[in-house]
Amino acid sequence: MRRRMLPLATLTGLSVAVILVYPPTGALADAAAEAGPRGCVVSGDYETCLTDPEQVSNGHDTAIEDRLRQLTQSAGSGDVIRISEYTWTRPELARDLVAAKDRGVDVKVVLDGINKHDHNGGYTTLTDGGIPLTSCSHGSSCLGTHFSHNKLFLFDIGGVKQVAVTSTNLTTAQMALPNNMLKVSGDDKLYAFFLGYWNRLNAQSWTYDGDTWDDDDKVAAGSKSTYGYAYPRHSDNVLTVLNKVKECSGSHNRIMVAAALFTKPRVAIRDRLAALQDKLGCDVQVIVGDRDTESWVQAANSSGDLRNGKVSIFNSHNKLIMIDAKYGDEWQRAVWSGSHNLSGTSLRTNDETLAYVNDPRVEGRYAEYFDAMMARATGT
């Protein structure tokens, strides 16, 4: 009998969050109360997976990898899995994919060229197991000139199309860092967009099936208050996102950014965040990875400044933007998540992905996760 995905729980028509990772107990439970949410939770068509290694006894949180393994193990003959990943040294999910292929699942993978060069565990397990695999060869990128930095997973299981974007690489070192995964189910338009991007990665060309993508094609709306974003590109659409914030008021006044990398080529984003704080009155908070970045982001500029505890340091691998404000013409509680750092390479030379979801349950869980990181962050 084929194992299927855990069904969405409903009660009188209302979606119920389904917790897929058991919470910690004992001393770890006390730490978790301070640390905030972790594990995977389904809310309607959306699923959020949040890792926090400080809550795990061995310091390695495999919740995202475990969930990807569950999804892979649930696939049966005729189902489809497509993956684009940056670095992959851990063999566990790779073995599951080989087993899935052997039972008739259509599995194909695109990897950054570094995996072939270094004979990484994921690469060798997949190739030895007969998985069709494209090793990017433009530098180590497929569409850019630098890295193929994606962490993109597409599943078509039992006719249900699912898109998962994550910040985590499949390495043991990544299991020791906070990471997240955002998954959308049943959004055929979003799936089609990311499948079109994956096909171009696999072809190592922006032209696929006679259709060439330019910057306008690298953003697409889904059908469930969702958008997909593909990189590299020329114009900075993260700046466009922040420029669409029009008003902050009352309890709907938060802009939260967690950036594993935030570098000077994206100075316009820094300046826009300062303007949102000082000129629009939003509560802007930023998590970065080191002291030099903190100093640069909070430096005063013509748009304002983000001093006085607005920028903090926390060792996280997340790439997140959360907005609880008036976005365009609507008050929204939205999240952008994926592989995209706030760096010049992520914009212009790397293969990257972002996904947007406008949903208060999703944004609320991510905001709680962000607040837990801020509570443990340091800075001036």
Secondary structure, DSSP 8 states (H G I E B T S, - for coil): ---------EETTEE--EE-S----HHHHHHHHHH---EEEEETTEEEEE--GGGSTTS---HHHHHHHHHHHH--TT-EEEEEES-B---HHHHHHHHHHHTT-EEEEEE-THHHHHT-HHHHHHHHTT--EEE--BTBBSSSSSBB--EEEEEEETTEEEEEEES--BSTGGGGS--EEEEEES-HHHHHHHHHHHHHHHHTSSEETTEE--GGGGEEE-SSSEEEEEE--SS-HHHHHHHTEEE-BTTB-EEEEEES-B-GGGHHHHHHHHHHHHTS--EEEEEESSHHHHHHHTS-BTTB---SSSEEE-----EEEEEEEEETTEEEEEEEEES--BSHHHHHTSBEEEEEEE-HHHHHHHHHHHHHHHHH-B--
